[in-house]
């Protein structure tokens, strides 16, 4: 999976302000929209919320991976945000999520979102990787971590 096709430094916010899951998702959707990755911001946002209703995307260890396949998405994309103190994504371990990856995939895509999720799941198992995401001082460091 080529991270450089999915994201760039403009799709990373190391200081999200949102206080709720919806706020955080909305901030990340805004990043995708500003970068021209979406066809319809509101349609995509609603599709992500529908996915959230099916089940929590707060995994464990302070990580959440909200995602959605949507006609509102132009091309497969990934946005990342970090939240000081975290927000409640109803994670399996009850820990607030401070690392949030938002995956956007066009409705007609095959298993792209599954491949992206699988790729991150392996990396996120490692404490060193999560620590690197938490300690990065700029978006370039995040891109470098994701590419390794």
N, C-alpha and C positions, 0 to 999 in steps of 0.2 A: 504494500500500500504506500503510494508516494504522498507523503505529508504535504509536500510543496504544491501539489495539485489541489489538495483539500483546503489548505489554509495558508495564510501569510500573517505577518506581524500585525496587520490592521484588524485581524479577527481574534485578537488576544487583548483582554482587559485584566490587568493584574490588581485592579482596585474597584471591583464591582460595588455598587452602593445599595443594591436591593436588599430589602429586609425580609422578603418572602420568596418562596419558590417562583411564584408568578412574576414578581419584579425581576428576579435574576434571569429567568428565561426570556423575558421581554428585552432586557438589556443586551443579551446575546443575539436575539433575533435582530435587533437594531444594527448590530455590527455586521451581520450577514447582509442586511438590506443595503447598508451604506456601501458595501463592497460590490454590489450588483449581483449577489448570488441568489437573490430571490426574485420571483415573478410577481408574487403577491404576499406581502409581509403578513397581513391579517389572516389570510387563509392558512399560511404555514403555522403561525402562532396558534390558531385554533386547532390545527391538526396535532401539534405537539401537546396541547392541553388534553385532547381526546386520548392520546396515548398515555398521558399521566393518569387519567381516570382508570385505565385498564389495570395498571399496577405501578408501583413505585419505581422510579429510575434512580433513586438514591441507593447505591450499591452498599459499600461498606468503607470503613477507614477514611471517612470524610470526602468521599467521591460520589458525584452524581453524573449520570449520562443521559439527560433527556434527549429524545430523538423523535423524528417523524418523517414518514414518507408523505409527500404532498405535491399536489399540482402547483402549489405556490413556490416550489423550489426550481431554480433554473439549472443548477449543477451540483453534484455531490460536494458538500462543504462541511467544515468543522470549525466551530468557534470555541474558545476556551476563556474561562473567567475564574478569578480567585476572589474569595470573599473573606474579609477579615472577620473572624468569629464564626463564620459559616451560617447557613440557613437550614431549616428543616425540610428535607426532601423525603421524609418518612423512610429513611434507610433501614435496612435489615438489622443493623447493629445499634440503632438509635442515636448514632453520632451525627451531629450537624455536618452538612457538606460544605467544605470550603474550596473544593476543586470541582469545577463544573465544565464538562465537555458537552456542547450541543451539536448533535449530528443532524444535518439536513440532506435529504436525498429526494430526488424527483420521484413522483408517484410511479412512473413506468420503469424505474430501475429494478434490476434483478435483486441480487443479494448483497448489494454494496454496503448497506447499513450493517448487515451481519458481519461482513469482513472487517469493517471499521471497528465495530464493537469487540470482535475477537482479538484484533490487533492490540487494542488498548487494554483489554482484560488481562492479557499476559503481562504487559508492562506494569500495570497498576498493582499487581500482586507483590511487587518488590518495593519495600520501604524506601530504598535509596532513590527510586524513581519518583515516588510521591514526595519525598523530602526535597528533591531537586525542583519539582513543580512549585513547592511551597517557598523555596528559598531563592528562586530566580528573581533577578532584579530588573530584567527587561524582557520584552517579547522574543528577542533573538535567542535568548537562553532557552526559552520554552521550545522554540522550533528545533534548536539543536538537540535538546533532550528527546523530543518526539522522533527525530530522525535517527537516533542511535539505537 
